[in-house]
């Protein structure tokens, strides 16, 4: 089948509907995108081949060495080799059989659960992917070391602000009608002020001021027929915010998986307070990747009109706007393309896809937590 062939050639399978198909030109109509990742000198690892399932009523199960996705109705199942799937993302009302769950946990295949609206609900991971005892103890020790925690939090937030400035500057460089110089000047000043911050509250206050200015500037860069009134969440109030929230949920799940692979406990945050209610350290790790992998992707889709107002679904009862199925597919395709892009020089002495940079950055964060003298640095873009 084309689905199996796509996986075997390094393509990704997104928002799978369930139909066998022979002609590549028809793939987009059933949600399977033939796209081969750019070759890299570094072998691909966890999360390089991801199965996204987003059709309500679909069910994922395993049989005879294959992962099957059954859809409601009479359509045949999509069938993929087990060894070609390294991660599964379930969005909305999608079932997972007990056999598929056991296979995934045994095989180290993370199963990410998102709500239909795109909220991150959690990740199923195997027993061998939890926090390492020595690293967990180091994380606990860091929570009580105020000076080290403030210093590391400032680096995490500084990396995010640097990325936000890059996104604004890049848009302005490509569009003479966009004027962001005043905003980026303020953001540069706020970023420099992180060096003098003495508390986590000061750092998060600087982060909040930068984010408000940043999203206000982004709102002025979208087409006239797109409503975007700055950042809004729970619920998102417009299409850009719906797309941002959905993208952030996917990125958060990737960061949770990267932290588990690095032997860290995702709930023990640094800039974000440790809590049982959210993966705070994953929020810390993802800050540096939000601007490039999600913000820049969403803005490009809006500005090229690939993502349009009709891709948003208004829910009057909830008072929000959510991405429809077509909008999710468009965003996931673009997000995957960004994650698979190979880069050099973003992290010291490292090259590979942006997805591998997430994993490597988690390892660097683990070292910074365990070694007081280690200087952590976030990704730098060119």
Secondary structure, 3 states (H helix, E strand, C coil): CHHHHHHHCCCEECCCCCCCCCCHHHHHHHCEECCCCCCCCCCCCCCCCEEEECCCCCEEEEECCEEEEECCCCCCCEEEEHHHCCEEEEECCCEECHHHHHHHHHHCCEEEEECCCCCEEEEECCHHHCCCHHHHHHHHHHHCCHHHHHHHHHHHHHHHHHHHHHHHHHHHHHCCCCCCHHHHHHHHHHHHHHHHCCCHHHHHHHHHHHHHHHHHHHHCCCCCCCCCCCCCCCCCCCHHHHHHHHHHHHHHHHHHHHHHHCCCCCCCCCCCCCCCCCCHHHHHHHHHHHHHHHHHHHHHHHHCCCCCHHHEEEECCCCEEEECHHHHHHHHHHHHHHHHCEEEEEECCEEEEHHHHHHHHHHHHHHHHHCCCCCCCCCCCC
